[in-house]
Amino acid sequence: MKKLFITLLVSLVFIACDSDDDNNTPADVAVNLKFSQNFNELQVTALNLSTTTYVNEMNQELNITRLRYLLSRLVLTNSNGETFSLSPYHLVDISRPETLTLNTNVTIPEGDYNLSFVYGFNEEDNQDGAYNDLNAVSWNWPQMLGGGYHFLQMDGQYNVNTEPAPYNFHNGTARVSEGVFEQNFVNFNLPNTLSISEGNTININMDIAEWFRNPNTWDLNVYNTPLMPNYDAQKLMQQNAATVFSASVE
Amino acid sequence: MGRKLFFDPILSGNGTQACADCHRPQNAFSDPRQFSLGIDGIPGFRNSMPLQNLAWNFSQKFNWDGSAPSLEDQIFEPVTNPIEMNNTWPQAEASLKNHSEYPQLFKEAFNGATIDSILVTKAIAQFLRTLISGNSRFDRHLLGENILTPQELNGINVFMSEELGDCFHCHGNPFNPLWTDNTFHNNGLDASFTDLGLGNVSGDPRDNGKFRAPSLRNLAYTAPYMHDGRFATLDEVINHYSEGLVFSETIDPLMKSVAQGGVQLSEEDKAALKAFLLSLSDPEFINNPDFQNPN
C-alpha cells in the first residue's frame, strides 16, 4: 500500500513538473463580453434613444426608445471541440449600462474559438416564470401566446417626420392558433474564429437595420403593433434575426 | 421602533404630523386626499404613494419621479420639506433625545449608538420593508386556490392581451406580482407638462412627463389615481387608457393606440378588467395589527 502511494506521489510530481516545464501550454484568460448595437453605419447607444432618426430598408424614418434582448447558452468552442459555457442567459437593456458588459468569471486557455448562443430561449429553457431576475423586469411572454419570455423588445415611433406612430417590435414564441404554439428562437454558431488572449473582450454586436431587411423587407406601415399575437410577424422576425448578430475580439 | 417613529408626530416641526397621516394603513399607506396637507395646511402637488413590497424595488428609485435613490433617502426628505413636516433634523433629533422612551429604544436597536437622522431613517425604512402584501384573492389563485370568478379570469386576459388592455408591459404579470415594473413612463395624460416628473430629476428632456408606474396591488384602497391624483375612480383610469390618451413627444410607444385615444375596450372588457384589478386587494395587509399605530 505504502509503495503504491509513493509510486502515485512520484507520478504526480512528474506530471506536475511536466506541466510546469511545458512552455507551450496556453495561459488561462478571463472571458469578458460586451454588447453593442448599430443601425447601418450609426452606433446605437442610450444617448441615441428617442432622439436619433434611423432610416430602414423601406425608407421609413423611425426612432428607438426602448431596446432589450435576450441571449442564452453562450458557449465558446475550441478546435478540439472543447466547450466553455460562458453564461446561461443574459438580458441586454440598452438603457442600463451595467447590462452592456458581462464579466463571466470563466477562464479559458488563450487560443482560437467559435462563439455560439441562442437568440431568446430554446424550448427547454423557455419556461414560464423560471427566472426571478427576468420576472422582476417584467420580461415574461403571456401564457396565452405560449408563455416563457420575450426574446426582444424594440419600441419607438415610425414616420417620425410626418405622422409619428408607435411600433412595438416584440418577439417571442409564435402562436399558430389558440393553444397551438411554434418555437421561435434562433441558434447562432458564428463562423468567424475569435482569437482570444489576455486583456481581450468579445464584442457581440446587433445590427438593428437587419431586423428590417434580411431576408424580409419590413414595412412598419403594415407591421407596427400589436405584433405579439401576430403569427406572421413573429415568424418574419425570427427569419430576420438570422443575420443581426456578429462577434469580434477587441 | 421604526413603526413607533412612523406613527409618531414627534418628527414634525410643530409635533402635529406623523408619516402615517399621509400614508394611512387603511389606504395601503397612501392618502385618500388628492394632495396631502403639511403641518401648516399647505397642500403638496403629487398624490401620496402607497407603501408596500418596497424591498423589491430593485431599481432603488423611489417617489413618483425617482428622486430618492434609496428608501432611507426618501425618508430624509419630508421631515424638512417646508410644505410637509417643516422641521429641521437637529430639531427632530433633539426632540427624540428629550423623549422618555426613544433614547433607550435607540440604544437597544443600534447597539448603544446616539440618536441621529441616519438612524431614524434606517429604523423607519426597516419598518417599511416589513410592509409586505401577498395575500390578495389573486395571490391565492396563483397558489392554486380555485376562487376567481369567470369575470375576474376574463379580466386577466384583457390585462395580458397585447391587442386589448396591454397593461402587462408596465404593470407586471402573474410572475411579477409586484404589479409594476418600477420604471418610468409617460402614459399619455397631457399634451404638455406642468410637472416634468423624472425629467425634473434627470435634467434630460427625454424624461419629461415620465412617472414611476405605481403598483396595482391594493388599488381598491389607494384612490385617487395618477401622480397628481386626477382620477377619483378606477373607472376613470380604465377610460383613460381606453379612450383618453393624449400624444406628447415623450409618450411611451407602449401607448400604442394613442391616435385613436386608446385601446378602445368594450364595456364588457372594462368590467372584466376592473373585476380582475379588484382581486389584487389584500384586506389582511391593511388590517395587519403589526402595521398599525403602536403609540
Chai-1 contact restraints between the chains, C-beta under 6 A:
chainA,res_idxA,chainB,res_idxB,connection_type,confidence,min_distance_angstrom,max_distance_angstrom,comment,restraint_id
A,S50,B,R206,contact,1.0,0.0,6.0,A-B,restraint_1
A,T65,B,P253,contact,1.0,0.0,6.0,A-B,restraint_2
A,G129,B,F175,contact,1.0,0.0,6.0,A-B,restraint_3
A,N135,B,F175,contact,1.0,0.0,6.0,A-B,restraint_4
A,N135,B,N176,contact,1.0,0.0,6.0,A-B,restraint_5
A,A136,B,F58,contact,1.0,0.0,6.0,A-B,restraint_6
A,S138,B,G172,contact,1.0,0.0,6.0,A-B,restraint_7
A,S138,B,N176,contact,1.0,0.0,6.0,A-B,restraint_8
A,S138,B,D181,contact,1.0,0.0,6.0,A-B,restraint_9
A,N140,B,N173,contact,1.0,0.0,6.0,A-B,restraint_10
A,N140,B,F175,contact,1.0,0.0,6.0,A-B,restraint_11
A,P142,B,M160,contact,1.0,0.0,6.0,A-B,restraint_12
A,D155,B,P253,contact,1.0,0.0,6.0,A-B,restraint_13
A,G156,B,P253,contact,1.0,0.0,6.0,A-B,restraint_14
A,P166,B,P253,contact,1.0,0.0,6.0,A-B,restraint_15
A,P166,B,K256,contact,1.0,0.0,6.0,A-B,restraint_16
A,T225,B,K256,contact,1.0,0.0,6.0,A-B,restraint_17
A,P226,B,E162,contact,1.0,0.0,6.0,A-B,restraint_18
A,P226,B,E163,contact,1.0,0.0,6.0,A-B,restraint_19
A,M228,B,E162,contact,1.0,0.0,6.0,A-B,restraint_20
A,P229,B,E162,contact,1.0,0.0,6.0,A-B,restraint_21
A,P229,B,E163,contact,1.0,0.0,6.0,A-B,restraint_22
